[in-house]
Amino acid sequence: MKLDKDNTGVLFPNHKKTTEKHPNLTGIAKIDGIEYWVSGWVNTDTKQQKYISMTFKPKESQTSKVQKKIDDDIPF
């Protein structure tokens, strides 16, 4: 799936989950023109309310774009 709009993303159930450490949800997001892999875990807080914690990892082919953006933001 390719995202056309910036600052958007999608998550799908992870049907390949084989251990508790694997994410419940996986997908992609596009933030500031950079595409990321997204992983989500369904958790329960102390008040028994469910929430999703997420991680974002730049797609391999776009790692250099992330570094370029970081380098461009450094003023020296």
N, C-alpha and C positions, 0 to 999 in steps of 0.2 A: 504494500500500500504506500502511496506517495501523498504527502500532505502538501496542499497548495497554499494554505494560509499560514502566516507566521503566528507564533504563540498559541498553537493548537496541538492536540495529541489524541491518541486513541489507546484504549486498553482492551485486551481480550482475555478470556479465561485461558490459563496455561494447561492444556491437555497433556503436556509432556512432563508434568511434575511427578517426580519419583521419590523425593525426600521432603522432609519438612522445611529444609533450608531453601528449596527451590521456590520461586515466587508463585503466588496464586494467580497473578495477572501479568501479562507482558504486552508490550506495544511500542509505539514510537511517538515522539514529540518533535516539533520544530520550534526552536526558540532563537530569536535573533538571526534567522536564516540558517541555523545549524541544526541538523537532524540528530536526535538522540535515541538510543534504546531505552525503554522505560520498563522497570520491574516493580511490581506492587505486591505487598503482603497484607493480608487481612489480619488485624490484631484486635484484641479486646483490652480496654483500659480497666483501671481499678473500679470504675463505676459500672462495669459490664457493658459499656458502649463500644460498638465496633467502629474501627477506623482503618484506613489504608495508609501504610507507610510506603514511600516510593524512593527509588534511586534512578538517576539519570546518568547514562554513559554515552559519550560521543560515538557515533558510528565510526568504525575503523577508517573508512575512506575520507572522513571529514576531520580527523584529528589534526591535520595540518592547518585547516581553516580555523580551528579553535586556537591553536598556538599563534597563528597570524593575528587574530583578533586581540589576543592578550598582548602580543608584541606591539600592535598598533596603539593600544591604550596606554602603554608606558611612555611617559613624556621625555625620557632620555635615551 
